[in-house]
Amino acid sequence: MNDMPYDLLATDEPARIAAHRENDRSPFLMVVDHAGNLIPHGLGGRGLPKTECERHIAWDIGVAAFSRFVADALHATLVQRLRCSLLRDVGNARS
């Protein structure tokens, strides 16, 4: 068995999470799921048309911008998950 971690993201793809206002002065930490609709190239789009990945089924449209707005107002650190909601693997905490 291979114990090496398997990562679907190619080196030229964006990270699966993004941090905003890291180490800011607020005691608050905001964590936002469904902030993006990234599907790694290695998954080949999972058979979904691009139009479906732009709908709410793939991500919470607007939550990324709204959470950055709130984080800015609170001077809080924000962590956003950028992977498409349709890729959730309940058996894998790294998804």
Backbone as CSV, one residue per row, in Angstrom:
resi,resn,N_x,N_y,N_z,CA_x,CA_y,CA_z,C_x,C_y,C_z
1,MET,0.839,-1.185,0.000,0.000,0.000,0.000,0.878,1.239,0.000
2,ASN,0.484,2.211,-0.773,1.220,3.459,-0.869,0.709,4.429,0.189
3,ASP,1.599,4.903,1.063,1.202,5.832,2.122,1.355,7.289,1.713
4,MET,1.750,7.531,0.473,1.899,8.907,0.008,0.515,9.529,-0.181
5,PRO,0.321,10.772,0.284,-0.977,11.421,0.091,-1.221,11.680,-1.384
6,TYR,-2.444,11.531,-1.799,-2.829,11.770,-3.190,-3.536,13.107,-3.263
7,ASP,-3.060,13.987,-4.122,-3.679,15.300,-4.268,-4.109,15.465,-5.710
8,LEU,-5.346,15.838,-5.913,-5.885,15.994,-7.252,-5.466,17.292,-7.919
9,LEU,-5.009,18.264,-7.157,-4.674,19.556,-7.730,-3.323,19.514,-8.425
10,ALA,-3.305,19.992,-9.653,-2.053,20.155,-10.375,-1.343,21.397,-9.829
11,THR,-0.070,21.500,-10.099,0.698,22.624,-9.549,0.249,23.972,-10.089
12,ASP,-0.425,23.999,-11.251,-0.867,25.270,-11.831,-2.291,25.648,-11.425
13,GLU,-2.909,24.877,-10.539,-4.276,25.171,-10.106,-4.266,25.934,-8.786
14,PRO,-5.339,26.717,-8.559,-5.426,27.445,-7.284,-5.532,26.482,-6.100
15,ALA,-5.156,26.955,-4.958,-5.254,26.148,-3.733,-6.714,25.834,-3.422
16,ARG,-6.925,24.787,-2.630,-8.304,24.411,-2.286,-8.880,25.270,-1.172
17,ILE,-8.031,25.997,-0.473,-8.497,26.951,0.533,-7.787,28.282,0.312
18,ALA,-8.398,29.334,0.804,-7.786,30.664,0.726,-7.926,31.330,2.082
19,ALA,-6.890,32.039,2.473,-6.914,32.791,3.728,-6.921,34.282,3.396
20,HIS,-7.646,35.020,4.181,-7.779,36.468,4.006,-7.548,37.121,5.372
21,ARG,-6.762,38.155,5.403,-6.457,38.893,6.633,-5.826,37.981,7.687
22,GLU,-4.885,37.171,7.248,-4.213,36.273,8.191,-3.564,37.085,9.313
23,ASN,-3.682,36.579,10.517,-3.063,37.189,11.699,-3.497,38.630,11.936
24,ASP,-4.754,38.921,11.638,-5.243,40.274,11.892,-5.511,40.446,13.388
25,ARG,-5.950,41.624,13.772,-6.020,41.964,15.200,-7.251,41.438,15.928
26,SER,-8.249,40.971,15.217,-9.476,40.500,15.855,-9.279,39.117,16.488
27,PRO,-10.000,38.829,17.566,-9.942,37.477,18.142,-10.816,36.492,17.365
28,PHE,-11.565,36.979,16.368,-12.469,36.123,15.614,-11.755,35.412,14.472
29,LEU,-12.179,34.179,14.242,-11.744,33.404,13.082,-13.006,33.008,12.337
30,MET,-13.068,33.360,11.072,-14.218,32.986,10.241,-13.801,31.844,9.317
31,VAL,-14.651,30.834,9.208,-14.412,29.712,8.305,-15.650,29.563,7.434
32,VAL,-15.447,29.588,6.115,-16.562,29.564,5.168,-16.374,28.402,4.196
33,ASP,-17.372,27.563,4.134,-17.394,26.442,3.195,-18.132,26.884,1.935
34,HIS,-17.950,26.193,0.851,-18.679,26.448,-0.406,-18.398,27.829,-0.989
35,ALA,-17.208,28.378,-0.759,-16.887,29.722,-1.245,-16.362,29.725,-2.678
36,GLY,-16.236,28.575,-3.286,-15.753,28.496,-4.659,-16.334,27.304,-5.379
37,ASN,-16.059,27.240,-6.661,-16.568,26.138,-7.468,-15.456,25.430,-8.235
38,LEU,-14.275,25.395,-7.651,-13.122,24.763,-8.271,-13.319,23.252,-8.388
39,ILE,-13.135,22.747,-9.592,-13.061,21.303,-9.824,-11.680,21.045,-10.401
40,PRO,-10.844,20.281,-9.732,-9.498,20.027,-10.250,-9.533,19.433,-11.660
41,HIS,-8.575,19.856,-12.479,-8.491,19.355,-13.853,-8.451,17.832,-13.889
42,GLY,-7.817,17.226,-12.899,-7.673,15.774,-12.851,-8.999,15.034,-12.747
43,LEU,-10.053,15.722,-12.375,-11.370,15.095,-12.280,-12.191,15.270,-13.551
44,GLY,-11.656,16.019,-14.499,-12.313,16.150,-15.791,-13.692,16.762,-15.744
45,GLY,-13.971,17.603,-14.790,-15.266,18.261,-14.710,-16.391,17.384,-14.190
46,ARG,-16.065,16.135,-13.872,-17.050,15.183,-13.326,-18.277,15.031,-14.220
47,GLY,-18.127,15.324,-15.514,-19.232,15.170,-16.441,-20.257,16.282,-16.388
48,LEU,-19.950,17.324,-15.635,-20.896,18.434,-15.497,-20.624,19.524,-16.527
49,PRO,-21.672,20.033,-17.155,-21.471,21.184,-18.036,-21.026,22.393,-17.203
50,LYS,-20.244,23.259,-17.811,-19.751,24.446,-17.101,-20.893,25.276,-16.532
51,THR,-22.017,25.329,-17.224,-23.151,26.124,-16.747,-23.673,25.608,-15.405
52,GLU,-23.632,24.300,-15.197,-24.078,23.737,-13.913,-23.130,24.121,-12.785
53,CYS,-21.857,24.229,-13.094,-20.866,24.579,-12.067,-20.919,26.053,-11.695
54,GLU,-21.650,26.826,-12.452,-21.813,28.237,-12.143,-23.091,28.503,-11.359
55,ARG,-23.895,27.469,-11.142,-25.154,27.596,-10.396,-24.918,27.345,-8.906
56,HIS,-25.946,27.574,-8.123,-25.870,27.403,-6.673,-25.621,25.948,-6.252
57,ILE,-25.904,24.986,-7.123,-25.656,23.587,-6.746,-24.173,23.315,-6.547
58,ALA,-23.319,24.130,-7.145,-21.880,23.908,-7.077,-21.183,24.747,-6.009
59,TRP,-21.807,25.850,-5.596,-21.187,26.734,-4.607,-22.208,27.725,-4.086
60,ASP,-21.877,28.399,-3.026,-22.756,29.431,-2.477,-22.348,30.759,-3.105
61,ILE,-23.049,31.120,-4.157,-22.719,32.316,-4.932,-22.788,33.544,-4.015
62,GLY,-21.731,34.303,-3.998,-21.692,35.532,-3.215,-21.108,35.387,-1.823
63,VAL,-21.002,34.160,-1.315,-20.515,33.996,0.061,-19.038,34.378,0.185
64,ALA,-18.255,34.193,-0.871,-16.838,34.560,-0.808,-16.678,36.067,-0.614
65,ALA,-17.355,36.841,-1.455,-17.255,38.297,-1.351,-17.871,38.806,-0.054
66,PHE,-19.020,38.248,0.319,-19.681,38.692,1.550,-18.826,38.383,2.774
67,SER,-18.232,37.201,2.828,-17.427,36.850,3.995,-16.155,37.704,4.063
68,ARG,-15.579,38.069,2.920,-14.431,38.989,2.936,-14.857,40.362,3.459
69,PHE,-16.035,40.812,3.064,-16.566,42.087,3.551,-16.708,42.066,5.075
70,VAL,-17.285,40.995,5.611,-17.473,40.881,7.061,-16.122,40.768,7.763
71,ALA,-15.219,39.972,7.204,-13.884,39.830,7.799,-13.165,41.172,7.838
72,ASP,-13.290,41.947,6.772,-12.678,43.280,6.758,-13.272,44.171,7.841
73,ALA,-14.580,44.127,7.988,-15.247,44.960,8.996,-14.845,44.569,10.413
74,LEU,-14.635,43.275,10.633,-14.281,42.775,11.964,-12.775,42.678,12.195
75,HIS,-11.994,42.934,11.149,-10.539,42.726,11.207,-10.228,41.281,11.608
76,ALA,-11.017,40.363,11.060,-10.918,38.944,11.426,-10.215,38.145,10.338
77,THR,-9.537,37.106,10.749,-8.951,36.166,9.800,-10.076,35.315,9.208
78,LEU,-10.001,35.098,7.912,-11.010,34.346,7.185,-10.351,33.206,6.417
79,VAL,-10.926,32.029,6.515,-10.477,30.875,5.733,-11.668,30.418,4.906
80,GLN,-11.455,30.303,3.585,-12.525,29.911,2.674,-12.151,28.615,1.951
81,ARG,-13.106,27.709,1.821,-12.922,26.486,1.049,-13.381,26.767,-0.368
82,LEU,-12.507,26.531,-1.345,-12.760,26.925,-2.727,-13.200,25.791,-3.643
83,ARG,-13.198,24.578,-3.156,-13.613,23.457,-4.000,-15.118,23.444,-4.191
84,CYS,-15.526,22.924,-5.324,-16.933,22.799,-5.680,-17.671,21.961,-4.642
85,SER,-18.857,22.402,-4.265,-19.661,21.681,-3.272,-20.010,20.276,-3.721
86,LEU,-20.067,20.049,-5.012,-20.426,18.734,-5.543,-19.318,17.700,-5.352
87,LEU,-18.153,18.129,-4.917,-17.022,17.212,-4.725,-16.903,16.708,-3.296
88,ARG,-17.803,17.036,-2.449,-17.728,16.655,-1.042,-17.625,15.150,-0.917
89,ASP,-16.605,14.703,-0.246,-16.415,13.278,0.013,-16.543,13.097,1.517
90,VAL,-17.674,12.588,1.970,-17.913,12.490,3.409,-16.962,11.523,4.080
91,GLY,-16.305,10.682,3.331,-15.362,9.737,3.916,-13.955,10.257,3.953
92,ASN,-13.735,11.499,3.510,-12.392,12.042,3.438,-12.398,13.463,3.985
93,ALA,-11.790,13.666,5.124,-11.799,14.983,5.772,-10.985,16.013,4.981
94,ARG,-10.179,15.567,4.015,-9.373,16.494,3.233,-10.116,17.067,2.041
95,SER,-11.356,16.684,1.793,-12.061,17.148,0.588,-12.496,18.588,0.712
